[in-house]
Amino acid sequence: MRVVIAGAGSVGRSIARELIGNGHEVLLIDHDSDGVQASRVPDAAWLLADACELTSLTEAGLENCDVVVAATGDDKANLVISLLAKTEFAVPRTVARVNNPKNEWMFDEGWGVDVAVSTPRLMTALVEEAVSVGDLVRIFEFQQSRSTLVEMTLPAGSPWVGHRVGDVPWPVDTVLTCIVRESRAIAPSIDDLLVVGDELMLVTSPDLEAELERMLNPRAARPPRPPRPPNRRGLLTAEAS
């Protein structure tokens, strides 16, 4: 697989090393000559250029690229790179870094983003996952399918403790993918019994999260999520950088 990464900072270089270690071909693009040092990732190809410029992406050969990763520290740049990759070069897969969570709503198919990765959002989710019992925690959102990966540690008050997985009336389009029990991951079968303290990993829809939480823990009091703002290009929070 050929991957082009825009942004050769610590994040971009770390991604490049991991991908190269997994046998993929990687090109790193950065407009800062200080950042373009082949010795930092010697097995990657390097290009000193502005990834927001169409001519730079043409020189990078995006038409022969499988994935573009927009990993700069500037949300505006990451949106522009993703949009150009999709609309001008028909790149099959784009992954974009979100630096400011307030801009997260813009990172969708309208801007050519297949997968948006918000580091602050992920860290918050992992903190909540570590300390929350009986609350549904969103871990990740899949942009293309509009599905979410969520987690709940099953509380003692759940009406489904002691019941078979197959007996639980899961909401439509909701799949229990894994149960973590005593630090061991279990691929659930319909005959597995749910016990207190099980960490349930599920894929569901954002619209079904509240229903799923109430079903697994009727005592949970989930506040309603604010509506997503309309996607109007060019409106980023002033804090984006």
Sequence and secondary structure as in RCSB ss.txt:
>XXXX:A:sequence
MRVVIAGAGSVGRSIARELIGNGHEVLLIDHDSDGVQASRVPDAAWLLADACELTSLTEAGLENCDVVVAATGDD
KANLVISLLAKTEFAVPRTVARVNNPKNEWMFDEGWGVDVAVSTPRLMTALVEEAVSVGDLVRIFEFQQSRSTLV
EMTLPAGSPWVGHRVGDVPWPVDTVLTCIVRESRAIAPSIDDLLVVGDELMLVTSPDLEAELERMLNPRAARPPR
PPRPPNRRGLLTAEAS
>XXXX:A:secstr
 EEEEE  SHHHHHHHHHHHHTT EEEEEES TTT  GGGSTTSEEEES TTSHHHHHHTTGGG SEEEE  S H
HHHHHHHHHHHHHH  SEEEEEESSGGGGGG SGGGT SEEEEHHHHHHHHHHHHH SSS EEEEEETTTTEEEE
EEE  TT TTTTSBGGGS   TT EEEEEEETTEEE   TT B  TT EEEEEE GGGHHHHHHHH TT      
       TT   TT  
